[in-house]
Amino acid sequence: MVSLRTVRSSSEIVSLPGSLVVGRLRPPFATPYSTTKVRFPLVFQEQLLSEAGITFIRIFMLHAKRNVLEKRLHYRRVDPEDGEIYNLLYLPPMSREVTDRLEQQEEDDEQQIMEQLANYGQEVSALWELIGPRSIAINADRSPADVVKEVSLMIEATGVFDGRAIKRDGMESNGTSEKTTEDMESNGTAKGARGNVTITPGAEKAPITLIRCDGYMCERESVQSSDIKFRGAATEQVMLVWNERPRNVLLLVKKSREIMSTMLEAATYLTQVEQLNVVVEQFVQNEALANGMFLESFSNADNLHREIDLVVCLGGDGLILHASTLFKTAVPPLISFNLGSLGFLTPFDFANFADEMQYVLEGSCLMSLRMRLNGRITRGKGNKSMKDREFQVLNEVVIDRGSSPYLSNLDCFCDEKYITTVQADGIIMSTPTGSTAYSMSAGGSMVHPSVPAILFTPICPHSLSFRPIVFPDAATLRVDVNVESRSHAWASFDGKFRQLLKIGDGLVVQMSLYPIPTINKTDHTGDWFGSLDRAFHFNNRPYQKPLEEKSGEESEAEVPEENAVTDI
């Protein structure tokens, strides 16, 4: 639906700046996340438009055949832990662990599906009579990415975002009322509507320069294609200098309804004040559309590293781990604002969002090149039917016994030399960044982010002498499931993508060439100890009281004379 405003309920109208906005009408009973759920057309949506005094240009109606809808409802499942909705055919979870805990929704039983489909046909017919001449039918029998792409292309073709003049209800020729413009100026935002938001495939990223210092001297390095890589030891701190102003920003947001208003505020600032192209994930794009804002999205993350200049995270540590999974190779500079629970890796406060973004976009800020690990699964001779897989992790790679009642029996190698066979609940191989995560809980040391190392921490070893080990970052570690093991094992990568390791399978772990460049608020030492104090209350205890002061005569009597001989 393309209109001058977007309606969130029958009694609420939200005026937005700009010539035109794209929105989705929500019924009064809809939840903030209704855009992620399947809902059939409602006749009173058109009535809401009329009652609000809104005229629309186009309405996009998603349609599909009855058998397609029936199949989608049959395979729809919900995750009881976070309420996320999946479809086992069209949108399955990425991990088997999530798949195993999915449940069918109560309204998706056979009888209720038939009732919903019967009502669906009547609703479509009634709605088509009201808005048919001004609607565009969109085939919904395909992936959500293809649907959004077609709608986006049609919207651009109608000139919605080209700043064309629209006059209605006292709106100015640029689509912004005087009151709205004043409000924008008072909030520090720029005048006027935003132009087309597109990322040209193959477009060059903003070039950058890194200034590397080793304590004795500094040198400048122009980064080819803005792909940040390690040249030597794994972890180091560098200074970021933009040779050109960044153009494309990836805005990542934690999946929480409380943060969506914050996301809109951040996106508005980045687009209207900083004039940046903002790219978001599809669920964020849906929420932005429902609130009258169009943001670019992506369906395949393989080419993100070629187009994105800067990553902005609104969430917690888990969101930074998610950002790591989106970039298999080079990662753009990343700034994270603490909107999560622990926030060990998120030193910036969103209350200062505008100031911090200006600081970063001006350049000359310090970055920590946080080492990642490359984890590659190798299959045994009898398990060749299963594919080898490879993952990039920021925190840790974990091999554990899963639900098996038996100890893991794991053969460990370093640079192809046998070390030991571990009998334990599992093994954690972590980066210095991950040293304050699972490894710390299992008794491993906390390691400063500038130390080039791989931590090797056992999980509940059945031995009194097995202690955590620290390997150099250049080491290649391999862990095999012993051929005489009583059971298989499981591997997980940053707590996700859980993979089965059968007897004879192995896992090779080594330093990744591509780090996560996180922008520091002060420097990596100040940020690290600040996070230890804020998140873990590091070495926090009451100070020991000083000894009580005694009277002057007692003090003088207790002080021995110089060179005095004391009897023993």
DAJOFEN-V73502 format. One line per field, one symbol per residue. phi: phi as a letter, one per 20 degrees, with the letter a starting at -180 (. if undefined). psi: psi as a letter, one per 40 degrees, with the letter a starting at -180 (. if undefined). A space follows every 10 residues. Layout:
phi=???
psi=???
This chain:
phi=.dbebcdebf dccdecfofb cdbcfdfgef egdffedfce fdffffffgf femdddecce decbfgffff ffffdeccef fcmfdccfed bffecfffgf dfcefffdfg ffffffffff fffffffffe cgfddcedfe eafgffffff fffffffemf demffccalm fffencffff ffffffende fneeegdcdf gnfffffccd ddcdndbcce cfeflleece dbgfdbdcde cefcfgddce ddcffbffef ffffffffff eeeeldeddc ffffffffff dncdcfcbdc efdffeceeb ddddrcffff ffffffdfdf dfgcdcdfcd eemfedeeef gdgfffffff ffnldeceee fddddcedef fecffeffcc cdceebdcdc emeffeffdc edcclmdfda dedafrcddc egfffedfgf feoffedgfe efbcecdfdl feaededgcd dffefddccd fgfdffbfcc dcclmclfce dfgnfbcdcb fefdedeefe fdbfffffff fgffedlgle bffffffffe fffffffeef ffmfedfd
psi=hhaeihhdie ehhhhiiidi ihihhhidei idfdeeihhi ihdedddddd defhhidihh hhiiiddddd ddddehiihe deehhihddd giieiddddd eiiiidefid dddddddddd dddddddddd eddeihhhhe gaiddddddd dddddddefd eeeihhhhfe iideehiddd ddddddeeii iiiiahgihh heiiihiihh hhieediiii hhhhefhhii dbidhihihh hhdihidhhh hhhighdded dddddddddd dddefihhhi idddddddde efhhiiaieh ededeedhdi hhhgaadddd ddddddhdbi hiihhhhgfa ddfdegeihd dfdddddddd deafiiihgh iiihhhhhii defedhiiih ihidcihhhi ebeieiihgh hhihfehhci hhhidaihhi iddedebddd deeiihhiee hgihhghihg igieehiiih iideihihhi hieeieiiii hihfeafhih hiheiihhhi hidhihhhhi dciddddddd dddddefhfh iiihiiihhi iddddddehi iheihhh.
